[in-house]
Amino acid sequence: MRRGKREKHKRAFQGDMKFVPPKKVGRGRFIFLKLIFTLLFLVVLGRLFQLQVLDSSEYQEIAKRQYELQTELPASRGVVYDRNGNILISNTQFVSFAADPLILGNNVDKVARRFSAHFGRSASYYAQRIREGRRFVWLERRVSPEYLEKINVKEIDGLIAIQEPKRLYHYGDLAKDLLGVTNIDNTGISGLELQFDEKLRGINGYMIMQRDGKMRTFPSIDYPRIEPVNGNNLVLTIDLSLQAIAEEELKRGIERNEAESGLVVMMNPKTGAVLAMANYPSGERNRIVSDMFEPGSVFKLVTTAAALESNVRHGGDTFYAEDGEYRVELPGNRVRIIRDTEEYEWLTLREAIQHSSNIVMAKLSDEIGSERMYTMARDFGFGIPTGIELPGEVRGDLKRPVNWSGTTLNTMAYGYEVGVTPLQITSAYAAIANKGTLMRPYLLERELDAQGRIVNETRPQQIRRVVSSSTADTLVSFFEDVVQEGTGRTAGVNGVRIAGKTGTARKYVDGKYSSSDYTASFVGLFPVEDPEIVCLVMMDNPRRGYYASMTSAPVFRNIAERIVSTGLMRVPPPPEEEKFKEMQEYIMKTSAAHQIEEFSKPRVPDVRHYPASVAQKILDRNGYRSTINGNGIIIEQQPGGGSRAKKTTTIQLIAENKTNPDGETVVVPDLRGLAVRSALNRSIVEGLSLDISGSGVVVQQSIRPGEHVKPGTIIRVQCRPRGDGSQIAGH
């Protein structure tokens, strides 16, 4: 009954409302949507798991970079000393400014205007650099620390000041090609700065800076400050005093002889230690190791050594010198003429060296033979790099006999058809000064860490025995005759026994030997009794006479005289009979009261033209006390150089003054014509600052030379590349 009523009501409801029960397809859609939402939830959950668990460290670093900045703490580059402890290169502290564009925000234009006002660049230049950067942008590098007072980085968030060391070359351009330079990042790019860059540069440190919600920066306490490790210090074999003498006398010699260029090398023959290396004018490379040339008569060392060592000939053997002209028959009915500068008939081998006979050397080479000639040249080190610690060294050109032409044997005998470097020639003569043993030349004496402990020390290295001790002694006696009675007489110094050899070689130009272009060389060793120095002087294209006896030999003499007079080298006393004779002559010229006493006094070194600190060291080394009036270059001394004075005498030195009598101002130096590095060094020494525009040499300076200004004054200088024709002006 009840069931019937329900069915009746159900049919009535369906008829009135037209209700249709849900179909199976609608339920499927519902289930599909639930699956979609479930999958999306799982994807989101998986992504969150990846971000927060799997990749959390990566995103933490990204987050940190948004509020952390690593600031580099530069290491100080190592100091370079000469062999006597004089500082050649050190560091001075400069300041560099940088910006964090993200933190600067709306202060970009303000910072740009402020930097423009102080450094002379346009505000748009600084603004563009900042806007193009991300987190760290350099604005100015290595400027005077005084700018820290003018630009207070604490006033503007995002502005950074970093103390940076800058190289200071204490003696300007002295040994410039040897020492080299560094770039703006304090990395060596030439010379010893490049060669020893890894030892000198050290390891930079760093610190992490954080910024808070107000964009203020402060050192992070979560990270330790990593202190920089300063570079190691180097002690060179170079002697500052010898280097200064070499450069000064070379410059005078080149100017006097109107030569294009020149060089000087000095070496200790017993050890191979290089004492001085001078190039003038200085350039991009050190020509002493990077250039090769045909040596001319200085190569006769090899020919004579080969003859003596193999017993082909001896010093007293005679040769017919053909009256100065020797005709050599060549294949193909050709004739080659070898000439001497003088017309000699008969010469002993000793005399042939003394008078530099090409003809005798050519005849001697035929007896020696190509194999023995080549082997001797090779043993002396020609055709092989010396291995000195300098970049750009070339090996020279020494062909094997199989590659020789029909003329090579004869012409090599007097220095042609062979290419050598100046250092190879110096090393070869050092070998005979060292009793026949060739030493490896070197420049680094010691390497010290920042605490002064020895890290590495160079020990003299024997390469090989080239000739016997007796042959070496004979060769030295030959070359002493050259200086006493032969082509090297202009290299002689009174009271000092010197042995040496001249060499004048035509240059090979445009496929032939020139009759107007020459290389003039003189290489000598002294004192003969116990050689301490071997010195090579070379000039390229001297125009006021081209023979080495007229050009290079006098420069050698001037160098040797100064070395002896300043007491930089021990000279053996003369034999007793000569000393007695000198004393007798002195007695005849002076009163009897102080004759013996005065004669026994040593000679005072001449220290004029040296920096005050160097002059005092020289006098101290010779046992003299000294006082200095002034603080620059020594211009006068009393007693004078070369005069005799007791070791108890105090030497009075007068130096150039750099300040006014009131001591409150400094005199503006004349920077015009100086290279940028030299001008910067000079200004630092004088207590001034430079604002440099351009590169090359200084052609203009904002303050006239000679004016008195306050220490720290900024001088604006305009530079131009050397040789571009710019006029040097006073303003």
Secondary structure, DSSP 8 states (H G I E B T S, - for coil): -HHHHHHHHHHHHHHHH------HHHHHHHHHHHHHHHHHHHHHHHHHHIIIIISHHHHHHHHHHHHEEEEEE------EE-TTS-EEEEEEEEEEEEE-HHHHGGGHHHHHHHHHHHH-S-HHHHHHHHHH-SS-EEEEEEE-TTHHHHS-GGGSTTEEEEEEEEEEETTTTTTHHHH--B-TTS-B-SHHHHHTHHHHS-B-EEEEEEE-TT--EEE-SSS--B--B---EEEES--HHHHHHHHHHHHHHHHHHT-SEEEEEEE-TTT-BEEEEEEES--SS-HHHH--B--GGGGHHHHHHHHHHTTS--TT-EEE-GGGEEEEEETTTEEEEEE-SS--SEEEHHHHHHTT-HHHHHHHHHHH-HHHHHHHHHHTTTTS----S-TT----B---GGG--TTHHHHHHTT-S-BB-HHHHHHHHHHHHTTTEEE--B-EEEEE-TTS-EEEE----EEEE-S-HHHHHHHHHHHHHHHHHSTTGGG-BTTB--EEEEEEEEEEETTEEEEEEEEEEEEEEE-TTS--EEEEEEEES-SS---TTTTHHHHHHHHHHHHHHTTSS------HHHHHHHHHHHHHHS-STTHHHHHTS-B----TTSBHHHHHHHHHHTT-EEEEESSSBEEEEES-TT-B--TT-EEEEEE---B-TTSS-EE----TT-BHHHHHHHHHHHT-EEEEESSSEEEEESS-TT-EE-TT-EEEEEEE-TTS-------
